[in-house]
Amino acid sequence: MARILAMLLLSMLVSGYYFPFSFAVLPQLNTKMALAVTGVFLVVFQGCQRHKITFSKELLGAIVFAFVFSFICFVATDYNHTADYSYATYFVSFFTWLGGAYVVCFATRLLHGKATLSLLAGYLTFVCASQCVLAILIDRFPAFQLLVDTYISQGQEFFQEVGRLYGIGAALDPAGVRFSIVLLLIAYLLCENEGVKRTRWKVSIYLLAFFVIAVIGNMISRTTSVGLLLGIVYLICSTGIFRLIIRRSYVRLYSILGIMLITFIILAVYLYQHDPFFYKNIRFAFEAFFNWAETGELRTDSTDKLNTVMWIWPENLKGWMIGTGLFADFVYSTDIGYCRFILYCGLIGFGTFVAFFVYNACVLARKFPYFRLLSFFLLALSFIIWMKVATDLFFIYALFYCLDWQPEREPLGEESE
């Protein structure tokens, strides 16, 4: 029982990092910042014990990229005579995520004796599935919503105004991006981790979580669809089913997947016809599919808006090269990441930002050879996400940098905890 409670506390810690939120009594300080401060104290304390503070050469390279990008953004704001330092202080965000990630991995080692990819993926899966359940509970039970809104500050007034589901720190596109990453991590576990592949109950739990996050996650944010599609492509590429041959090691996976798929389809059809709440939210979540089925057009209202009014580019060579130094306050009325980054710091700054994530992906692929395919999909996710929203995925790379590096595949049974 004590171990279960400890794992639940660790899950709450992971959630506070992955889905930051503030408490109503102290809205200026969110959980990400609190973890970052704790991380600084941990690093200093351990450094004093060892009489030195060290960084891996891979992390040192990432730090250099963060400072170079921040400097370019500062030059862009200074050259354009603006005071918009949204990404000129990116190195602060970089170290904030890194400090919080260090605490998460430190706590994981404290409980499990190690901090591996599979353990991290397991906790993130549990956290995301729990956020989906919380979003349903908050929406369906006013008393529970009142309890959450009384103690948690996360801008829920806006979510309620636009009629969107939300969990605790999980809402809109940031939640969709995080759900997408976890859907890819689940695909990785199902295809690459022998301890999962050869255990029926683990395959069942991860597939159940995949369906829950894919469906309810899309109700919270349709950005989750990107992770869903990439996760399916990952399964197809990794298992080789596109050759119309199912390898013996994947028979269990596809048999359970088939059973769950049929079950979820039957349940979804029933709820669609009898539950107004599910009807409304499932049509929002998969609007593109319903539009295609009913009108023959694969479109959504949000993508129509993106395609018609949000592709906004610089108007002169200076703007293309160094940007305009403006990013905050939705100044150009566009959400598209490519446009906002280039308008802010030009192709020079945005090219550095792209190189930063290519570097992270290459480090990940080299350190985890069995994680190489996923590193490619995570990089692809970054490029796809920028077509809709200006954000970055360093929060997941920060966790990877703090894990126990293992050059070879973990042996069967190592992840049995």
C-alpha positions in Angstrom: 0.0 0.0 0.0 2.8 2.4 0.9 4.4 1.8 -2.5 1.2 2.4 -4.3 0.8 5.7 -2.5 4.4 6.6 -3.3 3.7 5.9 -7.0 0.5 8.1 -6.9 2.5 10.9 -5.4 5.2 10.5 -8.1 2.4 10.6 -10.7 1.1 13.9 -9.2 4.7 15.3 -9.4 4.9 14.2 -13.1 1.5 15.8 -13.8 2.6 19.1 -12.1 5.6 19.1 -14.5 3.9 17.9 -17.6 0.6 19.9 -17.1 1.7 23.0 -15.1 -1.0 24.8 -13.1 -1.2 27.3 -10.2 -3.1 27.2 -6.9 -5.7 29.8 -6.3 -4.0 31.0 -3.1 -0.7 31.7 -5.1 -1.6 32.2 -8.8 1.8 33.8 -9.6 3.7 30.6 -9.0 2.9 27.5 -11.0 4.0 23.9 -10.4 6.6 24.1 -13.2 8.3 27.0 -11.5 8.2 25.4 -8.1 9.8 22.2 -9.5 12.4 24.2 -11.2 13.4 26.0 -8.0 13.5 22.6 -6.2 15.7 21.3 -9.0 18.2 24.1 -8.6 18.5 23.3 -4.9 18.9 19.6 -5.6 21.7 20.3 -8.2 23.5 22.7 -5.8 23.1 20.3 -2.8 24.4 17.3 -4.8 27.1 19.4 -6.3 28.3 20.4 -2.8 28.4 16.7 -1.8 30.4 15.8 -4.9 32.4 19.0 -4.9 31.5 19.6 -8.5 28.5 20.2 -10.8 28.8 18.5 -14.2 26.8 18.5 -17.5 26.9 15.9 -20.2 28.5 17.1 -23.4 25.1 16.5 -25.2 23.3 18.7 -22.7 26.0 21.3 -23.0 25.3 21.5 -26.7 21.6 22.0 -26.1 22.5 24.8 -23.6 24.6 26.5 -26.3 21.7 26.4 -28.7 19.3 27.9 -26.2 21.6 30.8 -25.5 22.4 31.4 -29.2 18.6 31.4 -30.0 17.9 33.8 -27.1 20.7 36.1 -28.3 19.4 36.2 -31.8 15.9 37.0 -30.5 17.3 39.8 -28.3 19.1 41.2 -31.4 15.8 41.1 -33.3 14.0 43.1 -30.6 16.9 45.6 -30.2 17.3 46.1 -33.9 13.6 46.6 -34.4 13.3 48.9 -31.3 10.7 46.8 -29.5 10.4 45.6 -25.9 8.9 42.2 -26.8 11.3 39.7 -25.1 9.0 36.6 -25.5 11.8 34.4 -26.8 14.8 36.6 -26.0 14.5 35.0 -22.6 14.1 31.5 -24.0 17.1 30.3 -21.9 15.0 31.0 -18.8 12.3 28.7 -20.1 15.0 26.2 -21.1 16.4 26.0 -17.6 13.0 26.0 -16.0 12.0 22.9 -17.9 15.4 21.3 -17.2 15.2 22.0 -13.5 11.7 20.5 -13.2 12.7 17.5 -15.3 15.7 16.9 -12.9 13.3 16.7 -10.0 10.9 14.3 -11.7 13.8 12.0 -12.6 15.4 12.3 -9.2 12.1 11.3 -7.6 11.7 8.4 -10.0 15.2 7.1 -9.0 14.3 7.5 -5.4 11.3 5.3 -5.8 12.4 2.8 -8.4 16.2 2.9 -8.2 16.4 4.1 -11.8 14.9 6.5 -14.2 14.4 4.8 -17.6 12.5 5.6 -20.7 9.9 2.9 -20.1 9.2 4.1 -16.5 8.9 7.6 -17.7 6.5 6.6 -20.5 4.4 4.6 -18.1 4.0 7.5 -15.7 3.2 9.9 -18.5 0.6 7.5 -19.9 -1.1 7.2 -16.5 -1.0 11.0 -16.1 -2.5 11.7 -19.5 -5.2 9.1 -19.1 -6.1 10.5 -15.7 -6.3 14.1 -17.1 -8.8 12.8 -19.7 -10.9 11.2 -16.9 -10.7 14.4 -14.8 -11.9 16.5 -17.8 -15.0 14.3 -18.1 -15.6 14.5 -14.3 -15.2 18.3 -14.3 -17.6 18.7 -17.2 -20.2 16.3 -16.0 -20.3 17.0 -12.2 -20.8 20.7 -11.2 -19.8 19.9 -7.6 -16.4 18.5 -8.7 -15.9 21.4 -11.1 -16.5 23.8 -8.3 -14.0 22.0 -6.1 -11.3 22.1 -8.8 -12.0 25.7 -9.7 -11.9 26.8 -6.1 -8.4 25.6 -5.5 -6.8 25.5 -9.0 -6.0 28.6 -11.1 -5.6 27.8 -14.8 -7.7 30.3 -16.7 -10.7 28.1 -16.6 -13.0 31.1 -17.1 -11.9 31.2 -20.7 -12.4 27.4 -21.2 -15.9 27.7 -19.8 -16.7 30.7 -22.0 -15.7 28.8 -25.2 -17.2 25.5 -24.0 -14.0 23.5 -23.9 -13.2 20.5 -21.7 -10.3 20.9 -19.4 -8.4 18.9 -16.7 -6.0 20.2 -14.1 -3.5 22.1 -16.2 -4.6 20.3 -19.3 -6.5 22.3 -21.9 -6.4 23.6 -25.5 -3.4 23.1 -27.8 -0.8 22.7 -25.1 -2.7 19.6 -23.8 -3.1 18.3 -27.4 0.7 18.5 -27.9 1.4 16.6 -24.7 -1.3 14.0 -25.5 0.3 13.6 -28.9 3.7 12.9 -27.4 2.3 10.3 -25.1 0.5 8.5 -27.9 3.8 8.2 -29.6 5.4 6.9 -26.4 2.7 4.3 -26.0 3.3 3.2 -29.6 7.0 2.9 -28.8 6.4 0.7 -25.7 4.0 -1.6 -27.6 6.5 -2.1 -30.4 10.0 -1.9 -28.8 9.8 -2.9 -25.2 10.0 -6.6 -24.7 8.7 -6.4 -21.1 5.5 -4.9 -22.5 5.1 -6.9 -25.7 5.3 -10.2 -23.9 2.9 -9.4 -21.1 -0.8 -9.5 -22.0 -2.1 -7.3 -19.2 0.5 -4.6 -20.0 -0.4 -4.6 -23.7 -4.1 -4.3 -22.7 -3.6 -1.4 -20.3 -1.4 0.6 -22.8 -3.9 0.0 -25.6 -6.8 1.0 -23.4 -4.9 4.2 -22.4 -4.1 4.8 -26.1 -7.9 4.7 -27.0 -8.9 6.8 -24.0 -6.3 9.5 -24.7 -7.0 9.4 -28.5 -10.8 9.9 -28.0 -11.1 12.1 -24.9 -7.8 13.9 -25.7 -9.4 15.0 -29.0 -12.4 16.3 -27.1 -10.1 18.5 -25.1 -7.9 19.5 -28.1 -8.0 18.4 -31.7 -4.3 18.8 -31.9 -4.3 15.3 -30.3 -5.2 14.0 -33.8 -1.6 14.6 -34.9 -0.3 12.3 -32.3 -3.0 9.7 -33.0 -2.1 9.6 -36.7 1.6 9.5 -36.1 1.1 6.8 -33.5 -0.8 4.7 -36.0 1.9 5.3 -38.6 4.6 4.3 -36.0 2.7 1.0 -35.3 2.5 0.3 -39.0 6.1 1.1 -39.7 7.5 -0.7 -36.6 5.5 -3.9 -36.8 5.7 -4.2 -40.6 2.0 -4.9 -41.1 2.0 -2.9 -44.3 3.7 -6.0 -45.8 0.4 -7.8 -44.9 2.5 -10.1 -42.7 2.1 -10.0 -38.9 5.2 -11.2 -37.2 4.8 -13.7 -34.4 5.9 -11.2 -31.7 3.1 -8.9 -32.6 0.2 -11.4 -32.8 -0.7 -10.7 -29.2 -0.7 -6.9 -29.8 -2.9 -7.1 -32.9 -5.3 -9.6 -31.4 -5.9 -7.4 -28.3 -6.0 -4.3 -30.5 -8.7 -5.9 -32.7 -10.9 -6.8 -29.7 -10.5 -3.3 -28.2 -11.2 -1.6 -31.5 -14.5 -3.5 -32.0 -15.5 -2.9 -28.3 -14.8 0.9 -28.6 -16.6 1.2 -31.9 -19.7 -0.5 -30.5 -19.6 1.7 -27.3 -19.0 4.9 -29.3 -21.9 4.2 -31.6 -24.2 3.5 -28.6 -23.1 6.7 -26.8 -23.3 8.7 -30.0 -27.0 7.8 -30.3 -28.0 8.0 -26.7 -25.8 10.5 -24.9 -26.1 14.2 -25.8 -22.8 15.0 -24.0 -20.9 12.4 -26.0 -22.6 13.3 -29.2 -21.6 17.0 -28.9 -18.0 16.3 -27.9 -17.3 13.4 -30.3 -18.5 15.6 -33.2 -16.1 18.3 -32.1 -13.2 15.9 -31.6 -13.5 14.3 -35.0 -15.1 17.2 -36.9 -13.0 16.5 -40.0 -14.2 12.9 -40.2 -17.9 13.8 -39.7 -17.6 16.5 -42.4 -16.0 14.0 -44.8 -18.7 11.4 -44.1 -21.6 13.9 -44.4 -20.4 16.3 -47.1 -17.4 14.6 -48.7 -15.0 17.4 -47.6 -12.2 16.7 -45.2 -12.2 20.0 -43.3 -12.8 21.7 -39.9 -13.7 25.3 -39.0 -10.3 25.8 -37.4 -8.3 24.6 -40.3 -10.4 26.8 -42.7 -9.5 29.8 -40.6 -5.8 28.8 -40.5 -5.7 28.4 -44.2 -7.6 31.5 -45.2 -6.5 34.3 -42.8 -3.5 33.1 -40.7 -0.7 32.6 -43.2 0.9 35.9 -42.6 4.5 36.6 -43.7 7.0 39.4 -43.4 6.6 42.2 -46.1 10.3 43.0 -46.7 13.8 41.4 -46.7 14.6 42.8 -43.3 11.5 41.1 -41.9 12.4 37.8 -43.5 16.0 37.9 -42.2 15.8 39.3 -38.7 12.0 39.6 -38.1 10.1 42.4 -36.6 10.8 41.8 -32.9 7.0 41.3 -32.2 5.5 38.1 -30.9 3.3 38.6 -27.8 -0.4 39.7 -27.5 -1.4 38.0 -30.7 0.0 41.0 -32.6 -0.3 39.6 -36.1 -3.6 37.7 -35.5 -2.1 34.3 -36.3 -1.6 31.1 -34.3 0.7 29.5 -36.9 4.1 28.8 -35.4 6.0 29.2 -38.6 4.6 32.6 -39.2 4.9 33.9 -35.6 8.5 32.7 -35.2 9.7 34.1 -38.6 7.8 37.4 -38.0 9.5 37.6 -34.6 13.1 36.7 -35.3 13.3 36.0 -39.0 14.8 33.1 -40.8 18.0 33.4 -38.9 16.3 32.9 -35.5 13.8 30.4 -36.7 16.6 28.4 -38.5 18.5 28.3 -35.2 15.4 27.1 -33.4 14.9 24.3 -36.0 18.5 23.3 -35.7 18.1 23.1 -31.9 15.4 20.5 -32.2 17.2 18.6 -34.9 20.2 18.4 -32.5 18.0 17.1 -29.7 16.5 14.4 -32.0 20.0 13.4 -33.1 21.2 13.1 -29.5 18.2 11.0 -28.6 18.7 8.7 -31.6 22.4 8.2 -30.8 22.0 7.7 -27.1 19.0 5.4 -27.5 19.5 3.4 -30.7 16.3 1.5 -30.1 14.5 4.9 -29.7 15.7 6.1 -33.1 12.4 5.8 -34.9 10.6 7.6 -32.2 13.1 10.4 -32.3 12.3 10.9 -35.9 8.5 11.0 -35.2 9.0 13.5 -32.3 10.9 15.7 -34.7 8.2 15.3 -37.3 5.6 16.2 -34.6 7.4 19.5 -33.9 7.3 20.5 -37.6 3.6 19.5 -37.9 2.6 21.3 -34.7 4.2 24.6 -35.9 1.6 24.6 -38.7 -1.0 25.2 -36.1 0.5 26.7 -33.0 3.8 28.4 -31.8 5.2 26.0 -29.2 8.1 23.8 -28.6 8.7 20.2 -27.4 11.7 20.9 -25.2 9.8 19.9 -22.0 10.0 16.2 -23.2 13.6 16.4 -24.3 14.4 17.9 -20.9 13.1 14.7 -19.3 15.1 12.6 -21.7 18.3 14.5 -20.9 17.8 13.7 -17.2 17.2 10.0 -17.7 19.7 7.2 -17.1 21.5 6.9 -20.4 21.5 3.2 -21.5 23.3 2.5 -24.8 21.5 -0.7 -25.5 18.0 -2.1 -25.3 16.8 -2.9 -21.8 16.5 -6.6 -21.3 13.3 -8.4 -20.9 11.7 -8.1 -17.5 13.7 -5.0 -16.4 10.6 -2.8 -16.4 8.5 -5.1 -14.3 8.1 -2.6 -11.5 
